Amino acid sequence: MSTPDAARRPAGVHWFLPANGDARGIVGSAHAKEARGSASGLREPSLEYLGDVARAADRLGYDAVLTPTGTWSEDAWLATAAVLQQTGRLKFLVALRPGLISPTLAAQMAATLQRFSGGRVLLNVVTGGDEVEMRRFGDWLDHDERYDRTAEFLQVLRGVWAVGAPGGTDSFDHTGRHYRIAGARSIAPPDPAPEIWFGGSSEAALPVAAEHADVYLTWGEPPQQAARKIARVRELAAERGRTLRFGVRLHVLTRDRSADAWAVAQRWLDELSPQQVADAQRVLTTSGSVGQRRMAALHDGGRLAATGDARELEIHPGLWAGVGLVRGGAGTALVGSHEEVADLVAEYHDAGFDEFVLSGYPHLEEAYWFAEGVRPLLDERGITARAGSVDRRGATSRDTTGDSTTTTTEVAV
């Protein structure tokens, strides 16, 4: 059982906005199971359905939802702006790709959304690792150059946000390798400035995180393996006089009984053909993303699925690598009874993680399974605080009675 450090704030629990669509399995619409008498098919990422997920996350006490970015998804900014109005307390972690728009424009967009939302915007900086998709956007920089550009992008972003703030300047100028900015400003600085969440596993990525991020976010490798990675980021940040928080991105599959959760994982695996897995792994194992290759290595490029037994993909007690067989990005899931999943969350917490960005299939139903089954156990252990009982980052907060209050913003360092 986890025994949190008394000085640590309660862990944040976040959900995912499926702007790429949803389903009852880990495969997309092209492979959705169609069987007589069973639920099947893809749930389109309509405004109505995304609103259902966001309202549920708001009602269930999740701190934020991650809105993804990519050509396989609806646009993160527009989806967030549309759905945000349907919620009252929930924050939105908006995925942003540096280099695709001007950092001055990104600063303006984020500041506007922050004001219109009452301070409920966070930014997830995604530098990009899939060269095929980056070419679709017209981005031809190589891997390390993209991280160099990201560092400069974030320098400009924060510089623009500082214009007009107490102790700030009247405008912002910058001359660098990737950007030349003169007299940048926006109508007003965001209050509070959105937190910067940042991911990346390569040697080029880690110093950028140490220098610019508020939260370093990584995909769900086994707890001790993930702990070694964040220890390196913590060391690099300390060299720069900074401290960061650390988050982990995971799927979750939790049920009242462990056997029931594993039966669902087995069904998901049964729905995959060997050819589907092989086709996906040809792409994922050759990705330019170091993090993506690390995900693929957890199931040995799909070879752990050869027997067709879902438990063969259990790479750590309760940690299942099956999602990564056919899906890019986060490829592992917490699987088991509510108590078992709570134990594994506690293990990640003990390893140094304070932010948990979760998702499940389908996202609407799984949000309830976790919130009603696992979250009370985490509250009892002191890992999390009862939803609505603590303000996180100082934006408008609402307790279970629906009354709203505005609190002081905590300064990120």
Number of C-alpha atoms within 10 A of each C-alpha: 10 17 11 18 11 8 6 9 15 21 21 19 21 23 29 26 30 28 24 20 20 24 21 21 24 23 22 18 16 8 15 18 20 10 9 7 6 8 12 15 18 19 17 16 18 15 12 11 19 27 21 17 22 30 20 19 27 22 17 19 21 25 26 25 26 24 25 24 20 19 11 11 15 19 18 20 17 10 21 27 15 12 20 22 12 15 16 18 27 28 28 29 29 27 23 24 17 21 21 13 11 15 24 21 15 20 25 21 13 23 25 18 20 22 16 14 21 18 26 25 28 24 19 26 23 20 26 22 19 17 17 13 14 19 11 11 13 10 15 13 14 12 19 15 13 21 26 17 20 25 21 22 24 21 15 26 21 19 21 31 27 22 22 17 14 8 8 14 13 13 16 20 13 14 11 11 8 14 15 10 15 11 11 20 22 19 10 16 24 25 16 23 21 24 17 20 25 26 24 25 20 14 11 15 22 23 21 23 28 25 21 22 28 20 23 25 25 22 23 26 26 20 21 14 11 18 19 13 14 24 14 14 24 21 15 19 21 14 12 12 11 17 20 21 18 25 27 25 24 22 26 26 26 28 23 14 13 18 13 16 19 21 13 18 24 16 12 18 22 13 15 20 11 13 9 14 19 16 12 17 23 12 15 25 19 13 18 17 21 18 20 23 20 18 26 24 16 23 23 16 21 23 16 20 21 11 10 15 14 22 19 16 26 20 17 13 15 23 24 29 32 27 23 26 31 21 17 18 18 22 25 29 27 27 26 28 22 26 19 19 28 25 20 22 22 22 17 24 23 19 18 21 24 22 22 23 25 24 25 26 18 18 27 23 13 21 27 17 19 22 18 13 19 22 26 18 18 23 15 11 16 19 25 20 20 17 22 19 12 15 21 18 19 18 24 21 25 21 16 13 7 12 8 14 12 13 13 11 16 12 10 17 11
